[in-house]
Amino acid sequence: MKFVGGLLIVALSLQSQTSDPYATAALIGVLPELKKLSVETDRWQRLALHQQITEQVMADSLQVDAVIAQIDNEIARHQQRVSARDHLQEPGQEAF
């Protein structure tokens, strides 16, 4: 998976609006497997391709969840700092 900052999250959220499975597959790096799946006739090969795609989607999903949790944590820490600063600030004083 290619991940550059929050771009993956933005790309996935935009992609979910278009519902193009091939574009989504390309985004998460499973397009070759998806194309093989559409032409593969051997039952066990299809099962193996399904498994590879599922594992990659799950791994990417977990990574996105981790990034979202990290962003939420940073937001909470910032809000705590602002709250503490406002609490310590005496009335009539300017902010830091």
VENVENZI-V914103 format. One record per pair of residues at least 12 apart in sequence whose C-alpha atoms are under 7 Angstrom apart, sorted by sequence separation. I is the first residue (numbers start at 1). GAP is how many residues later the second one is. D is the distance in Angstrom with one decimal. If there is no record, write none. Layout:
i = (I:I)
gap = (GAP:GAP)
d = (D:D)
This chain:
i = (37:33:33:30:1:1:9:1)
gap = (12:16:20:23:27:28:55:59)
d = (6.4:6.1:6.9:6.1:5.8:6.1:6.7:7.0)
